[in-house]
């Protein structure tokens, strides 16, 4: 026990308190009811994601990838655009009046930019539908993405391609929308081919650390539509597996922190 300053008397603390005083600060008392609900919900979602990962991995592990593809013909996005197999549109500079924040009106249209994609992986800005109509009526150009379009990011460090499955979306600069002719191209096949690691090397300018992608140089396997579809289905499962793995990555740390906190607070039942 440390020595007391001169002139101080050692008075037992317990003698100043009665039996009904709780010495635990309220801010340090864990809310066991909310923690239990949070853990239950987290474990439920974790289990769903694990089952998804198991399902998708089984499908992909069963694929026969033994075909020698070195001599398979390829075609560029530029060639497909010139042939009319797809329409290539570049994201445009955004008008003033782009909003950010949690209060998003029902009629708002999300706006996706490269910086937002790199920070949060999703659109954080938005425009009112009326603002879009007014801007376009005045001659302003916007690149709107519809379900089924393939979106490509034209910056090397953020490069990716996916099939857009949500509602209308506005693309900012250095992003591209590819609208494929469904009679000639399967969108999932197209997006999957575009994402190939070799494509990044093929189409990158390598001018700087923020190298851009020449989307027209990206290559796609040259296959008839009937042969594209099995590839498209496989690429779609790859995308689903990627989403589930990302979900586990996002959920895992919070789940472990909550679990560790409950154990450290003495929440383990001995029954």
Secondary structure, 3 states (H helix, E strand, C coil): CCCCCCCCCCCCHHHHCCCCCCCCCHHHCCCHHHHHHHHHHHHHHHHHHHHHHHHHHHHHHCCCCCCCCCCCCEEEHHHHHHHCCEEEEECCCCCCCCEECCCCCCCEEEEECHHHHHHHCCCCEEEEHHHHHHHHHCCCCCEEECCCCEEEECEHHHCCEEECCCCCEEECCCEEEEEECCCCCCHHHHHHHHCCHHHHHHHECCCCCCCEECHHHCEEECCCHHHHHHHHHHHHHHHHHHHHHHHHHHHHHHHHHHHHHHHHCCCCCCC
